[in-house]
Amino acid sequence: MFKDRSDAGRQLASRLARYTALEPVVVGLPRGGLPVAAEVADRLGAPLDIIVVRKIGLPWQPELGIGAVAEGGIRVLNDVLVEEVGIEPIELEAATARERVELARRVHRYRGERSAVPVDGRVVIVVDDGLATGYTARAAIEAIRRGGARRVILAVPVAPEDSVAAMRGVADEVMVVDTPPRFFAIGDFYEDFAQTSDEEVVSLLERAAARSEGSGVVPGRG
């Protein structure tokens, strides 16, 4: 049980400390992944950025994710589930389009006029507050790889073992603090799992950018 996302981030960071020498870039999935990622970036002295991902839900059951979209035009689908639920192609494209509109809004809201931290040739640690089905993480990793990252590490505080096993075929490495035998929802493993606000995401990114500028470090270049 984690006290909150900051506590989870500190515990995760302690397991990632050995990567400091690789001068990684830490990328969080907003909103909930940012407080976790910020702790990791602080511990590793690494630049912090976001990768915005949106779950694609069924039109008639939005909480059921059938895939995800990410920055850079990325879309990943659970093809088996898409076929099982019988969603029509036109409905799938409409659901995708809606999430891409919201994705673009969030990218602008969070990053503003700042450029993304470059990941070409870098080791990138992708951080979220937990892993469930893994489709948002898959979309994020695909987007990071398209950006030229040479190695991608997925790091989360908590996840079911089957999802971790599946993601080992997607990321170069998966780091998890806890893989409980009974897993129903990520929030079950946090004492405080209050929603992270847009304002908190922006504040964390601004603080990280100011830290990089103050240290004279070029973001993404250690």
N, C-alpha and C positions, 0 to 999 in steps of 0.2 A: 504494500500500500504506500503510495506516494502522498506527501502532504499536499503538494500542488505541482503545477508544471515547472516552476523554478527548481523545486526539490528534485523532480524527475530529471531535469536537465543537468543538475550538479552530479547526480548519481551516474548518469550516462556519460558525462564529461570525464569522470574519473576512469572509466573504462576505455576512453578514446585518447587519453593523454599521450600514449606512445606515438600517436600520429603527428604530434606537434612538429617533429623534425621534417615531415614531408610538406610542411607549409600548405595545408589544405585550405580550401574554401568551404565554408559551412553554409548550407542552403536549407532554409526552413520552409515548411508548407504552412502558409497562413490559412486560418488564423491561429489555431491552437498549437501548431508546431513552432511558432516563432519564440514564445517564452522559453521553450525547451532548447531550441537552437541557439538562442542568445547566450544561455549559460555555457553551452559547448564552445561557442566562438570566443567567449571571454576567457575560458580556461585554456584554450589552445592558442590564444592570441591571433586568431584567424579572422579574415574578413567575413562579414555576414551579409547574406542576400536572401531573397525569396525565390521560389518557383511557384507560381499560382496554378492551382489545379482545381477543377470542378468536377464533382461526381455527376454522371448522367443517370437520372432516375427514370423509372417507368412513368409515363404520363398519368396512369391511373393508380400508381403506388410509388410516389416519389422517393420514399425512404429506401426502396429496393434499388440498389445501384447496379446498372448493367454495363458500366464502363466509366471512363473519365476523359476529360480533355485537359490539356496543359498548354502553356505558352509555346509559341512556335508552330501552331497548327497541329499539335499532337493529339491523336485520339486512340485510345485503347478500349477494346470491347471484350466483354465476357461472351464469346461467341456461343458457347453452350447455352448460357442463360438466355441470350437473345433469341435463339432458336426455340427454346423451351417455352418462353412466354408468348411467342408469336407476334411480336411487335412488327408492324408494317414498316417497310423502308422509309416511307414518307414521314411516319411518326418518329422514327429514330433520328432522321435528319432534322426534324423540327426541334426535338429535345436537345440535340447536339447544338443547334444554332442558338437556342436560348441560353445554354450554359456558356457558350463562347462570348455572347454579349456581356454576361455577368463577369466572365473572366477578364475581358478587356477593361471593364469598369474598375475591377479590383486592382489590376496591374497599375492603372493610372493613379488610383487612390493611394496605393501603398508606396510605389516607387517615385511617383511624380515625374520630375524632369531628370532624375538621376538615371544614368545608364546602368544596365545590369553589370554586376561584377563578372569579368571575363573568366571563363572556365577552361578555355582551350589549353590542352596539355597539362591540366592540373588534376590533383586528387581532390575529389569533391565528396563531402559528407552530407548526405541528404537526411534531414531530421524531421520527424513528426512526433506528436504526443502519444502515438500508439499505432498499431497496425491491426486492421480487421481483415477485410477481404484482400486488400493490397492493390486494388486497381488504381487508386489515386497515386500510390507510390510508384507503380509501374509507369504511369504517364509521366510523372516527374523525372524518373530515371531516364526514360527515353528522350525527354527534352534536354536533359543534362548531357547525355551522350551525343546528341545532335550538335550540342554546343562545342564538342571537341574534347570533353574530359577524358583523360587517359585512364582513370580509375574512379569507380563510384562505390561508395560505402553507404549503405542504408543503416541508419541508427535510430532506434526507438526504445522508449522505456519498457513497453510491455506489448506482447503479441502472442497469439496462439502458435503452438509449435508447427502446425500444418502450414500456416501462412508464412512462417519463417522459412520452412523448407522450400516452399514454392518460390520465395523471393531470392533464395540463394542461386536460382537459375537465372535471375534477372540482374541483380547487383553483383559486383565483384566480391563483396563481403557484406554480411548482415551482422550488426551488433545489437543485442537486446539485453536489457537488465534482467527481465523476468519473463518466463514463458509458463504461466500458470496452467495446470491441467484442466481447470474449468474456466472457460472464457465466454462471456456473453456480450459484454460491452466494455470499451476502453474506460469509460467513466467510472466503472465499478472499482477501479484500482487507484482512484484518487479520492482523498478526503475532500478536496476542493477542486471541482471540475467546471467552475464557472466559465461561461463563454468569454473568449478573448475578443476584445473590441477592435474595430478598425483603428481607433486612435492609439491603442496600445501597440499594434503592429507598426504603425508609422513612427511612434516614439522610439521603439526598439531599433528600427532601421536607421533613424536619424542619429541616435546615440552611437551606433556602430560605425556609421560613416564619419562622424566627428572624431571618434577614437582613431580611425585609420588616418584621417587627415592630420590629426595632432601628432601622430607618431611619425609622420613623413613616409608612411608605407603606401605604395600604390596598390589599391584594392586588387586582389587576385594575384599579386606578385610577392606575397609573403611580407 
